[in-house]
Amino acid sequence: MPQTAPSTLDPGETRAKIEKVIELIRPAVQADGGDLEFVDITPTGIVRIRFHGACVGCPSSTITLQTGIERNLKAHVPGIMGVEAVE
């Protein structure tokens, strides 16, 4: 079943769901000395995340972004097409 485009969803509800997923992921990231921040979601369903602390410049942050954050957001928030890190 295709995902619903974020523009057809309630923007406040989508943002709240994204924040909830990030709050669940955050303790694992913080345990490694880093942190993450939800910056924005594009009209095309790309969630923008900013890394902080030990995550900045860490080679594993790309894997964390794709396998941890993106996978969880796609599983729990309709319309998410991907995740990208921003500075």
N, C-alpha and C positions, 0 to 999 in steps of 0.2 A: 504494500500500500504506500503510495507516495506521501511524502511529508507535506504538511500544510505550510504555505508561505507565511513568514512572520507578519507580513503586512495585513493578513486576514485575521490575525489573533489580536487580543487585547494587549496593547503594548505594556501596560502596567503589570498585567498578569504574567506576560513573558519575562519581563525584567525580574519580577519577584521569584519566578521559578529558577531563573539563572542564578540569582543571588543565593537561593537556598542550596542549590547544587554546589556552588563555590564554597559556601560555609561548611558543607560536609567534607569537601576536599582539603580545605585550608589547614586543618591540624596536621595532616600528613606532610604537607609542604613546609609548615612551620617547624616540624620536628627535625627537618634537615637544614634549618637555618634560613629559610626563605619565606616568601609570602607572595600572594597574588591578589590582584585587584581587577574587578570587572569594570571595564572602561565604557563599553558601548556595544550595541548590536546594529549591524548595517541592515538596510532594507532587503538585502539578499540573504539574510540569515547567518552572517558571519559574526561570531562573538569575538570582541577584542578584549584581550587580557593583558595586563601589565604585571611583569614579575618584579619582585623586590628582594633585597637581601642577597643571600647566597645563590638565588636562582639567576640573578643577572650574570650573564656570561657563562653559566654552567652548561656543559655539553649535554647533560641529561635533561635540561629544561625542555628541549624539543620533544623528547620522548614523553615527558610528563604532560606536555601540552596535547600531544596527539593521542596517546593511549589512555591517559587518565582523565584529563579535563574534557577533551572533545568527545570521547566515547561516552562519558557520563552525561554530558549535556545533551547529546543526540538521543540517548536512551530516555531521558526524563523531561525534555522540553521539546514539544512539537515545533517543527520548522527550522531547527538549527541545522545549518548546512556545513559548518566548519568553525574552527577557532584559529585565531592568529594572535601572535604576541606583538605588542606595540611598545614603543619606548616612551 
